[in-house]
């Protein structure tokens, strides 16, 4: 570092001496001024050089400006303008010395352009024309090389030959490339040897060792250095890292870890089930590790197949056919695994395939019975009697034990229980009468279970087709709405009819139409059989009148072609209508003549429906208004309730009470005047009863009602109308007088109530209260 400082100092002193020498050289040029003539001027200037990054405390001397006019007596002053004047560069106006007041950086600005002028100090007029000069910043090595794109990542195939290019790194130096060696960079590798190398001038990284194996090591970290000054001592340097990954090539063949495999498989395993998974090991990755499996030999070629799992590269062995322990107990497969993408460069490493043997042992399981056919088709006539044999199903136990089989019908498929099956023989018979028109085909499931193991159940399917017999008579194909015009002419067609039959004869239907015997000679209509399962109804007379007869009923006799044939009588209803000129019916009701013109039956029904709806609404409104007014009749403040003691049960006494509205009876004047306590037995009972007897019943009620009316008239809270309330009156008394027992204790009655104890437990309490026995409560 000290040597480097001495070099910079020597260079600075040399440049300063050169600037002084150049300034001393005069350059003459004619210069003319007004009023006088000069033949030459000596305006000294040149390009100045300033060393960057000056660290001194005093301003850095740049150079000197001098004019021949300047005699050194102070009459000339120098002025500096342009880039950095006064802020960076200052000039001594007396001597023309230029200094730099700040540290300069060439990488920020390489040169400054300034202008200088010499003025007469007294007149302030130029004595020389303005001159332009440049101050160039001299570079020093103050910037190290930098890798602007680092750190780097790169890849190179494994097993690449020596010298294979990996990646190029580039470092930049901000110093001046045109001056010295400050920006001349050389590259070297600090870490990553001996696997990789770097070219000093270009920065290209190459492989340095052959046969680098990704499976041994797949990633390397390199440190690359860039040094300026052509790598000489004192130069500055920078580093970057390069991560090199070895990419895979197919240089490893697949190999099975074992020469043979064995798997046990139950014979009940369904088709397409996975039997085993095998995998050949391959150290490569990605497409280079992709392989295919195939069965090349063995006795299970048609029973098993193998495919590859794309994600795991495993060979998946699956079943193609059902296994049967009783038929074959084991299978042997010869399986090959081979790479799908082989690199010819590495064929010398060996065959890129491998072989292994897989043995599959079939295990015996208890299998359910198997039917001789998966689907049985049977037919039976719908006329078959109960117990008719339809057919037979058969099943057997496929196991070596050959257990006996019992049969039954799955009643979920025969909910109506039309069929039965013999548990031992499998014979299916009818259990009910059959009807083809209700169900033409019955699909039932037959269950076969082992006698020794009922849990093993086999299923067979039976389709029973019901054969048709002619057991349904023909009938009209639809409900006909037949009309005839009042102005109809004889022989006019008024209806074409057809028939249907629920039966399904093999040769199709053939119907025959005719009028019944009682209708054959009618004078109104006739029937014509068209011989194509249709018939035509025609008129026989001229004109019809609704006032005389508005509806005609024509019985039609229909016979089918079955064996034996069946027949039926169907009645055709014919209405007489008023028709327009085109024969289109307008009005068909006889009562239409007395109705207003233009008012149809539908309109009349609509009017009646509206009237009925209005009546219902009125009734609802009246009912709701009455319900709203009812609470206004009673005064809530006078709703006084008293309790009536009930003695219709075994016990309880006064604890068993119910509310009863006594408001009406408590308004009687007599009752108000003669209130007594209910919890005390009255001593004189005869005082109140004669009062009721002395006044007629109607007088009592008349006075009571008038009193209530007066109260309502003066009551400000009463509704704006008088209300008449009806009160039921029990009466003045009875021949038996009071039956209450409340007076019994105080009275002198010698009545004996001992017989109450004989009436059972219900009267025990009364017997205890009023009996004279030794245990009497009130003795």
LUMMI-348018 format. One record per residue (C-alpha): x, y, z. Coordinates in steps of 0.02 Angstrom, whole numbers, plus 50000, padded with zeros to 5 digits. Example, Ala and Ser with C-alpha at 12.3 -4.5 7.8 and 13.67 -1.06 7.14 Angstrom:
506154977550390;506844994750357;
This chain:
500005000050000;501445011950037;502195008249865;500525011549786;500435028349875;502175033049813;501675028949634;500155040149646;501185054349723;502515053249587;501195053449452;500405068749531;502045078249538;502435073949356;500755080149297;500945096349396;502625099749316;501915096249144;500495108349173;501725122049225;502805118849073;501325119548956;500715135549035;502365144249004;502255141548817;501605157648733;500375156948590;500215173148491;498715179048401;498215196248329;497025205748439;496205222348394;495465234848515;494535250848478;495645266148486;497265256748476;498045242348383;498975227048447;499905215048339;499845199748454;499235192848622;499965179948734;498435170748814;499185155048896;498005139948913;497945121048882;497065105348945;497295102449131;497355085849224;496785082949402;497035066849499;495395059949569;495075055849750;496295068749819;496225067350008;497305082550059;496745096350177;497235110850061;496415114749894;497175104549754;498195115049631;497555112449453;498525124849345;498865143149302;498145155249174;499265169449115;499155183248984;500625192548905;499695208648943;499915204949128;501495214149185;501325208149361;500785225149427;499025219349473;498135228449331;497425212449259;496165201249344;495635183849291;493835177349290;493295158749280;491575152449222;490805136149162;490565118849243;491025118749426;491645136749427;491615144349602;490855128149675;492245115849631;493565126249545;494155143549602;495405155249523;496535168449600;496035183949503;497765191549528;498905176949486;497735165849380;498065150449488;496645137549481;496265125949629;494995112049660;494095113949825;493215096849828;493695078749803;493365073449625;492745056449566;493085051549386;491695038549391;490445052449426;491145065149297;492685062349192;493015080549138;492425098549160;492325111949026;492705129749087;492965147149011;494265160049066;494475178649031;495735192349074;494995209349117;495735226349146;495495229349330;495145247849310;494005247749158;493375230049184;493565227348997;494315211448922;496115212648871;496045195348791;494615186248706;493715173048813;494545155848800;493855138348837;494855124448916;494545107048990;495005099949159;495105080949142;495005069749296;496455057649301;495905039849348;496625029649490;496215011449533;494865014649663;493495002549604;493534983749624;492764971949493;490944967349526;489864952949465;488244961649429;487314945549380;487924934849524;487694923349611;487534911049468;486664894249449;487054882249309;486864864149260;487904851849164;487504833649120;488364820749225;489724810149143;490174825149031;491934825148955;493304836949018;493154854548950;491254854648937;490684872648953;489574875849106;489264894549116;490144911249085;490334924049224;490684942449191;491394955749308;491384974449273;492604987749337;492075005949348;493845012449323;494445019949158;494775005749035;495785017348922;497045022149052;498225009949133;497694992649195;496424998249323;494974990349226;495874975049153;495124960049244;495704942049254;494694927349327;495234913249441;494354899349537;494524899749725;493374884949765;492784870549657;494394862449605;494834849949540;493084847349468;492954863849373;494084877249298;493854894949233;494684903849086;495634919049153;495144931249017;493364925848968;492674919349134;492014903349052;491844889249179;492194871749115;492234854149184;493964848449239;493644830149283;492864816249177;491434804549229;490694815149366;489244804549432;487644812949486;487184797949592;488804800849693;488654819749706;487414830349614;487874848349664;489464858849678;489774876349747;491104886549655;491894903049709;492574913549563;493704928749586;493944943449468;495504954449497;495984970449406;497734977049366;497884961049262;497994951249422;499564960149482;499904963749662;498994979149724;497494975949612;495734975649680;494644959949671;492844953949687;492064936649703;490454927749661;489724910449690;489174898049557;488054883249601;488294869449474;487034855149471;487384838949380;485874834349276;485384816149258;485754804949110;485174787049089;486764778649145;485974766549270;484974751149214;483474745149316;483784730749434;482554720349539;483084719349721;482584700949725;482644686949600;480934680149651;479344685549741;477894675849813;476134681949855;474594673349928;472924677949851;471184672049906;470174664349767;468714675949807;469694691349752;468644700149619;469244703549443;470334719249420;470944718149600;472784721749635;473764706049678;475504713349705;476644728149675;478454725649622;479774738549579;481464738049494;482724750049571;483434763449457;484634776749524;484154788649385;482734801149400;481394808649291;481184801649116;482804791949133;482004781549272;480394778049178;480164759649141;478904747349076;478444730049142;477824715049047;477484696649081;478634687248963;478314669449020;477344658649144;475704649449162;474724665049213;474844674949052;472964675249026;472494676449209;473564691149264;474184707249186;475474720049240;475464738949217;476554753149276;476134766449404;476714782749323;477024791149491;478004777549580;478634767449430;477974751649513;477344736549420;475534733049471;474944715049448;473044713249434;471824699049403;471034697149232;470004681449266;469184674249421;470274662749525;469714645249572;470674635749703;469834619549652;470454621849472;472224628749501;473154632349662;474664642549601;475334652749455;477114657449403;477504673549310;479134678949227;479184698049228;480384709849140;480724728149183;481584739149052;481974757749035;480904766848910;482254779548860;483974771948831;485514782648798;486624774148666;488184781748746;487994770648898;487504754148821;489184747448872;488654748749054;487534733549029;485764729148972;484504741849029;483234728549082;483054715149216;482024699549251;481194692249406;480004678149449;478324680649537;477394665649610;475574667949658;474794655549779;472884654049771;472084651749942;470484642049966;468974651350038;467214645750078;466254651849925;464374654149911;463344642449802;463414645649616;461894644249501;462054634849339;461404650349250;461494668549297;459744671549226;458304659349207;456884663349087;455194654949122;453424657049055;451724653249132;449944656649079;448944669149178;447594655749186;448764644049281;448054637349442;448884639549610;450274626749630;450684625449444;452534621449416;453404635149318;455214629049312;456724623649411;458334632349463;459934623449516;461464628649615;462954619549689;464324622649816;465944626049719;467024620849868;467774603749886;466574599850029;465084601549908;463874606250046;461994603550011;461044618949953;459344625550008;458314637749905;457184652449947;456434667549861;456994685049907;455304692149956;455894709849922;455754704949738;454074696049763;453134707049884;451424700049835;452064682049858;451484675949687;452754661749685;453464648149797;455034637749781;455434620549849;456884622449971;457714606249919;457334604049733;457254622249675;455564619649588;454614636049569;452704635549577;451294648249577;450614653749746;449254665749684;448204668749531;449164678749401;448574693249297;449574698049144;448704714849132;449334719349307;451114713149284;451694704949124;453444700149186;454004695549362;455854697349401;456254687849559;457874683549649;458164665949711;459344663349858;460384647649877;461254644950044;462404631450106;461664619750234;463284618950333;463604637750325;462004647850299;463014663850290;463614658650117;462204664050002;462184663649813;460944673349707;460094668249548;458904678649443;457284672449366;456214681649238;454444674449231;453404679949083;451504678849100;450624672348945;449024681148898;447274673648890;445704682248831;444994687548999;444584705848966;443094712048865;443314726348742;442724743848786;442684761248714;444404768348678;443904784548765;442474794248841;441584801048688;440674817748690;439464815648548;438294829348487;436974830148353;436304846048277;434464850148284;434494852348097;435394835848062;434924826347905;434664807447891;436264797547863;437364810947936;438934804548027;438974811048205;440324800248286;441704787848243;442114775948384;443474763248418;443814750448553;445254744448662;445584727848748;446824725148891;447234708048820;448664705748699;448224692248571;449644685548462;448784690548299;448164707448358;446414713448400;444864711948291;443294720248357;441504718948294;440244732848327;438334732248327;436834739648415;436034729748553;434414720748514;433324733748602;434174748048510;434284739948339;432564746248282;432664764048352;432174777948233;433514790248286;435234782748255;436074767948170;437804760048179;438964754948038;440444743048071;441934748847967;442824731747982;444434740548038;444124740448225;443084756348210;441224760048187;440224775148131;438644781948213;437394789748090;435714798548106;434134789948043;432884804248044;432744822448001;432904835448139;432994834648329;432254846348461;433044849648628;431374854148706;430744836748668;432314826848713;434044834248743;435014818048774;434984800948688;435824785148753;436394772748619;436954755548683;438324748048573;438814729748578;440694726048552;441414708448528;443264703748517;444064689548416;444784679948562;444504661648599;443304661448681;442714678548627;442164691548753;440924705648730;440294721048819;438944734048801;439504752248803;438284766748805;438604781748693;437854798048759;437224809448620;436724827348659;435614837948549;436374855048516;436004871048426;437284872348286;437844886448173;437864886047984;439484875947983;438774862548096;439754867948250;438804865648413;438384881848504;437174877348645;436734859848703;435634863048858;433754863348844;433574876348983;434594888548883;432994895148802;432364902948962;434004911149005;434524928448946;435374928748780;437234926648788;437244919448966;438044902248963;438034888849097;439844892549142;439434910849169;437954906549279;439034895049386;440344908649403;439014921249462;438334909049590;440094905549654;440414924149676;438784926649771;439174912049885;440914918949919;440194935949967;438954927850087;440344918350173;441364934250193;439874943550268;439584929650393;441404929750444;441404948550470;439824948150576;440514933850681;442154942850714;441264958950761;440194949850887;441714941850964;442544958750981;441014966151069;440784952151196;442174958151316;441294975251325;439744967951407;440624962451566;441504973851685;443204966351725;443214974951894;441634965551944;442234948451886;442254941352062;442524922852077;442104911852224;442504893852261;441244879952275;441824865052378;441554848452290;441204832552383;441064820652236;442704811752271;443484801852412;444404815952496;445124833152475;443774843652553;444024861852526;445684858752439;444764852652284;444034868652212;443544875652045;443234893551994;441444898551967;440784915251910;439644921552049;439604939651989;437804938851932;437094931452092;438124942852204;437234958052128;435594953452213;435134965652348;434574952152465;436204942852450;437194958852476;436244962252635;436424944952708;438244940652679;438924927752799;440594919752825;440774903252739;442044896552863;440834898253009;439214888353026;437744900553029;436794900053191;435124905853124;434754898152954;432884901652944;433034920752937;433554921752754;432464908552677;430754916152718;431324932052630;431454923052464;429784914952488;428914931352526;429404939452359;428874932052192;430264926152077;429814938051935;429874953052052;431634948552107;432264947251930;431344962851872;432134973252009;433854965751977;433794969051790;433184987051813;434584989951938;435874983851815;435164994751675;435265010151785;437065006151827;437475004451642;436625021051600;437685030851723;439285020951692;440455031551582;441425015951531;439905006351470;439645004151281;438415016051192;436985003551198;435964994251326;436344976051354;435144963251421;435974949351520;435074933251562;435334925551735;434794908151786;433984906751956;434094890752055;432514893452157;431934897952329;432174880952407;431664862752402;430614850852501;432154841852561;432854858652611;434754859952625;435774844052601;437374852452658;438274845052805;438934861752863;437474863552985;437604846253057;438814849753197;437854864453272;436134856953252;435274846353381;434844833053258;434874815553325;435154808053155;436264792553162;437574791753025;438374775553079;437764767252921;439024777452821;440414765852879;439524751652787;439594760552620;441424756752590;443064766252589;442374780652485;441284786352633;442574782952769;442924801352801;441064805852817;440844791052934;442294797253041;441574814953045;439754810953084;439794793453157;439524789953341;440804776153356;442214776653483;443454782453348;442394797053291;443404812453257;442114824153336;441514813653481;
